Amino acid sequence: MIVFFTFLTFYSAYFNKVTDCGCFGDAIKLTPWESFTKDVILLVLILILFRGKKHLNSLLPKTLTKAVVVLSFVAAVSFGFWVLQHLPAIDFRPYKIGANIPAGYDCSKWGTTIYL
C-alpha cells in the first residue's frame, strides 16, 4: 500500500492534481510535496524493518504479547464505536460545534461572495 500511495502522492504533487493532502484532516495540513516526503520516509523505514525483521525480538513473553494485542484490539474497536455514537474525542472538523462556517469559507478562489 505504501508503494501505491508514494506513487499517488508523487503524481499529485508533480502534476498539481490535489492541493491539500487531507490525510490528517484539519489537524495537520500537508502540501502534496510534504505528503510525498512523508510517504518516502515511511517507505524507507518499512524497508528497514522488513530487511531486519530477523533481528526483531519481543521484549515480553509470548502469552503477554498476545494479551497486549487482544487488549489493544478491544480498546481500538471500543473507541471506534464510542466516537461513532458521540462526537470525536478531538474535533478537527471544519464544521465542528462552535465553528463559524461562513467566516472560515474562502470563496475568493471561485470569484464569488457570501453575503450574510
C-alpha positions, 0 to 999 in steps of 0.5 A: 500500500505504501508503494501505491500511495508514494506513487499517488502522492508523487503524481499529485504533487508533480502534476498539481492534481490535489492541493491539500493532502487531507490525510490528517484532516484539519489537524495537520495540513500537508502540501502534496510535496510534504505528503510525498516526503512523508510517504518516502520516509515511511517507505524507507523505514518499512524497508528497514524493518522488513530487511531486519525483521530477523533481528526483531525480538519481543521484549515480553513473553509470548502469552503477554504479547498476545494479551497486549494485542487482544487488549489493544484490539478491544480498546481500538474497536471500543473507541471506534464505536464510542466516537461513532455514537458521540462526537470525536474525542478531538474535533478537527472538523471544519464544521465542528460545534462552535465553528463559524462556517461562513467566516472560515469559507474562502470563496475568493478562489471561485470569484464569488461572495457570501453575503450574510 
